Amino acid sequence: MDECEVLIVGGGPAGSSCAWKLQRAGLDTVILDKKTFPRDKICGGWITPAVLDALEVDRNEYASGRVLQSITGFRTSCMGHREVETAYAEPISYGIRRCEFDDYLLRRSGARVCEGTALARLERFSDHWVVNGRIKAKVIVGAGGHFCPVARYLGADARKEAAVVAQETEFELSPREREDCSIQGEVPELYFCPDMKGYGWCFRKGNFLNIGVGRLDAHGLPQQVADFMEFLKLGRKLGVDVTATMRGHAYLLYQCHRRNVVGDGILLVGDSAGLAYSQSGEGIRPAVESGLLAADCILSAGRKYNQKTLSPYSGLLAARFGKIHEDWSVAVGRRVPAQVIHSLSKLLLGSRWFARHVILDRWFLHRHDPALPSRQQSA
């Protein structure tokens, strides 16, 4: 039987970041993932400098042979109304392709990787776990996304959760499509639904384009996707119909979730813990930071991995992302009449001050949150 100190289920940014920190501290770590990398992962795919800093990623090294699209501004609006362009003096984010980014982090982690293998059986013994009847581990980290089987072990039921649902596509533009596409790589575009329950986006990353819509209201998504595609067509922003190639996924917003994230010898990180930012739905930075925080907690446990020694992880998440409570924007949406919300959304989203200081700096970029310190620990 193979043995390791920590087994991480899921090789995305959360799992790879956790493994990277654990391996640097000398803990033998294995990553198990049902996919083979590089995997086909569609995602809006933008990361802030804080993500690169926390992971100590060299921008020039990463950009060699990979997409790293500098973003120096955003265009925002309430769909169909006044568009506001906000410019910054330096890159405030970067567009990446998840198939490249995830593979890079996985290989760089230094962990042993077991690809193309799903978690089929998880057994708990007095002081260790046995996975699939053949891997013995002292700690399990669930990093398998919204439908993570480790999260199910801790009681999560995705069928009963109010998740954000999204449909999106990413493809390489042909020479003709590049000419017909008005979207600039340096200036992604965000278009909010009038009811403020979601938004559509257009992100160009070099010759690749990502288009999608995410909403809190699953029943309203098909119509919103159709409306967004029509909006792009009428605005001459895109010269090709991509509706047929759109794929769906789901995730939880941090301020709305109630998942258990700690158990006896077990932790959840990233989307499996429901950590996407509440206002933007962005999940890469929370995934990376939760992976690093989980590693800190494991390293501080002194190789005694039980509920008590791992429980500080919940406090680390609360300190970083805030206590879980109903987000004010969600509360307003439930109590204010739809007509009032429509009027307010047009007014606020048309304001240059609101676009820069609230939508972008606070909701999407979290510029007030410094990068998570890289704190080396030894096992």
Secondary structure, 3 states (H helix, E strand, C coil): CEEEEEEEECCCHHHHHHHHHHHHCCCCEEEECCCCCCCCCCCCCEECHHHHHHCCCCHHHHHCCCCCEEECEEEEEECCCCCEEEECCCCCEEECCHHHHHHHHHHHCCCEEECCCCCCCEEECCCCEEECCCEEEEEEEECCCCCCHHHHHCCCCHHHCCCEEEEEEEEECCHHHHHHCCCECCECEEEECCCCCEEEEEEEECCEEEEEEEECCHHHHHHHHHHHHHHHHHCCCCCCCCHHHCEEEEECEHHHCCCCCEECCEEECHHHHCCECCCCCCCHHHHHHHHHHHHHHHHHCCCCCCHHHHCHHHHHHHHHHCCCCCCHHHHHHHHCCHHHHHHHHHHHHCCHHHHHHHHHHHHHCCCCCCCCCCCCCCC
